[in-house]
Amino acid sequence: MKKTLITGSTGFVGINLIKYLAINAEASLLFVNRKNVYGGENSYTYTDFFNGDVSAHHYIHLAGKAHDLKQTSDDEEYFKVNFELTKSIFDRFLKDREAETFIYISSVKAAKDSINEVLTEDALPDPKTAYGRSKRKAEEYLMNNVPADKNVYILRPCMIHGPSNKGNLNLLYNMISKGIPYPLGAFENKRSFLSIENLCFLIHQLIKRPIESGIYNVADDKPISTNELVKLMGDSMGKKATILTLPKKVILGLVRMGDVFRLPINSERLQKLTEDYVVSNKKLLENMTVELPLSSNEGLRQTFNSFKK
């Protein structure tokens, strides 16, 4: 039985991936985290891992410092975790004689923080934030050191969602569930999302059926507007969500006040809810010759149904 090593296994993606592989894959799982959270012979701290003789066939590197929306982290923290740790794990992979596959979970923000057209892997990377730049630096190191006898995959997911996930979708759902009207109906946008089920499926497929090493975007099959998102939330609750089409001038005036007085509606939140960010998954799906198990709407419905609990 082949061994699969997972870093960052206590995070949202890690927890769901472990459940998925336990059901769908015949593999011995090894866990490497900052602390030995599981105990037993298959769980290691980073110190144990780097100083020991731990070996695996497949490395799935999930550990990283997430994007800090409150901007309280300094640049050094991002580069220490997202670049230096990734480099150390990858260097160990290169020396591991059993190792076959390295999968690194990067981010679309390693390419662009904002986009005006569909994001493909051909786009010239231009990350502005420390988060995106640290992820991009790790990508560059990996792609400059791909060995001929091993497979290296950099996956760039867009916004990941799924049961028990906490984030902007959860906040929006809570607002709609309380009967509060969504006031931004005048803004039309399209945004790509990624179901955790689809991400786990693709990671498993890469292990089973190797393709060419490289960078691949990961997204669900079609983008969704925030207005559509709100309607789906209402449907999952069994009621019609109220969407207000207030004049944009009124909204922008409220946003300016929100920036000054720290109100719930501010520039950053408006951007998150109304910006376009469409990601193409064509390169990955065509290379893998697979179809995603969940459509965009099905994945979102699963997530919203989980919020009820």
Residue pairs with C-beta under 8 A, 6 or more apart in sequence:
1 26
1 27
1 28
2 27
2 28
2 57
2 58
3 27
3 28
3 29
3 30
3 55
3 56
3 57
3 58
3 98
4 21
4 25
4 27
4 28
4 29
4 30
4 56
4 57
4 58
4 60
4 207
5 29
5 30
5 31
5 32
5 54
5 56
5 58
5 59
5 60
6 14
6 17
6 18
6 29
6 30
6 31
6 32
6 60
6 62
7 31
7 32
7 33
7 59
7 60
7 61
7 62
7 63
7 89
8 14
8 33
8 61
8 62
8 63
8 64
9 15
9 17
9 18
9 31
9 32
9 33
9 37
9 38
9 62
10 33
10 37
11 62
11 63
12 160
12 162
12 164
12 165
12 196
13 62
13 105
13 160
13 196
13 199
14 62
15 164
16 162
16 163
16 196
16 197
16 200
17 60
17 62
17 199
17 200
17 203
18 29
20 197
20 200
20 201
20 204
21 27
21 29
21 200
21 204
22 29
24 204
25 204
25 207
25 208
27 58
27 207
28 42
29 42
30 42
30 43
30 44
30 54
30 56
31 37
31 38
31 42
31 43
31 44
32 44
32 45
32 46
32 49
32 54
32 63
32 89
33 43
33 44
33 45
33 46
33 63
34 45
34 46
35 45
36 43
36 44
36 45
36 48
37 43
44 52
44 54
46 85
48 54
49 92
50 88
50 92
55 96
55 97
55 98
55 99
56 96
56 98
56 99
57 98
57 99
57 100
57 101
58 99
58 100
58 101
58 102
58 103
58 207
59 89
59 93
59 96
59 99
59 101
59 102
59 103
60 103
60 105
60 203
61 86
61 89
61 90
61 102
61 103
61 104
61 105
62 105
63 81
63 85
63 89
64 81
64 82
64 85
64 86
64 105
64 135
65 73
65 77
65 78
65 81
65 82
65 131
65 134
66 131
67 107
67 109
67 129
67 131
68 131
69 268
73 130
74 130
75 130
75 134
78 130
78 131
78 133
78 134
79 130
79 133
79 134
79 137
81 134
82 131
82 134
82 135
82 137
82 138
83 134
83 137
83 138
83 141
86 104
86 138
86 141
86 142
87 138
87 141
90 102
90 104
90 141
90 142
90 145
93 99
93 102
93 150
94 145
94 147
94 150
99 150
100 150
100 151
100 210
101 150
101 151
101 152
101 153
101 206
101 207
101 210
102 142
102 150
102 151
102 152
102 153
103 153
103 155
103 203
103 206
103 207
104 138
104 139
104 142
104 152
104 153
104 154
104 155
105 155
105 157
106 135
106 136
106 138
106 139
106 154
106 155
106 156
106 157
106 215
107 131
107 132
107 135
107 156
107 157
108 119
108 156
108 157
108 158
108 217
108 277
108 279
109 127
109 129
109 131
109 132
109 135
110 125
110 127
110 132
110 135
110 136
110 139
110 156
111 119
111 121
111 123
111 125
111 126
111 127
111 132
111 136
111 156
112 119
112 123
112 125
112 126
112 127
113 127
113 128
113 129
113 132
114 275
114 277
115 123
115 276
115 277
115 278
116 276
117 278
118 278
118 279
118 280
119 217
119 277
119 278
119 279
119 280
120 217
120 280
120 282
120 283
121 156
121 214
121 215
121 216
121 217
121 283
125 136
125 139
127 133
127 135
127 136
139 154
139 215
142 152
142 154
143 152
143 154
143 214
143 215
146 152
146 213
150 213
151 206
151 210
151 211
151 213
152 213
152 214
153 206
153 211
153 213
153 214
153 216
154 214
154 215
154 216
155 199
155 202
155 203
155 216
155 218
155 284
156 215
156 216
156 217
156 218
156 279
157 194
157 199
157 218
157 219
158 191
158 192
158 193
158 194
158 217
158 218
158 219
158 277
158 279
159 167
159 168
159 169
159 191
159 192
159 193
159 194
160 193
160 194
160 195
160 196
160 199
161 167
161 169
161 193
161 194
161 195
161 196
161 299
161 300
161 303
162 195
162 196
162 197
162 299
162 302
162 303
162 306
163 196
163 302
163 303
163 306
164 306
165 196
165 303
168 272
168 273
169 229
169 303
170 307
172 182
172 229
172 230
172 233
172 273
173 233
173 304
173 307
174 307
175 182
176 182
176 230
176 233
176 234
176 237
176 241
177 233
177 237
177 307
179 242
181 242
181 243
181 244
182 226
182 227
182 230
182 241
182 242
182 243
182 244
183 244
183 246
183 251
183 265
184 226
184 244
184 246
184 251
184 270
184 273
184 274
185 227
185 243
185 244
185 245
185 246
186 245
186 246
186 247
186 248
186 251
187 226
187 248
187 251
187 273
187 274
188 225
188 227
189 225
189 226
189 274
189 275
189 276
190 223
190 224
190 225
190 276
190 278
191 223
191 224
191 225
191 226
191 275
191 276
191 277
191 278
192 219
192 220
192 223
192 224
192 277
192 278
192 279
193 219
193 220
193 223
193 224
193 296
193 299
193 300
194 218
194 219
194 220
194 299
195 220
195 292
195 294
195 296
195 298
195 299
195 300
195 302
195 303
197 293
197 294
197 299
197 302
198 218
198 220
198 292
198 293
198 294
198 299
199 218
201 292
201 293
202 218
202 284
202 288
202 290
202 292
205 288
205 290
206 288
209 288
211 287
211 288
212 287
216 283
216 284
216 287
217 279
217 280
217 281
217 283
217 284
218 279
218 281
218 284
219 279
219 280
219 281
220 281
220 292
220 294
220 295
220 296
220 299
221 281
221 292
221 295
221 296
222 295
222 296
223 278
223 279
223 296
224 232
224 296
224 297
224 300
226 273
226 274
227 243
229 300
230 241
230 243
231 241
231 243
232 297
232 300
232 301
232 304
233 241
233 304
234 240
234 241
235 301
236 301
236 304
236 305
236 307
236 308
237 304
237 308
251 265
251 270
254 263
254 265
255 265
255 266
255 267
255 270
257 263
258 264
258 265
258 266
258 267
258 269
259 266
259 267
285 291
285 292
294 302
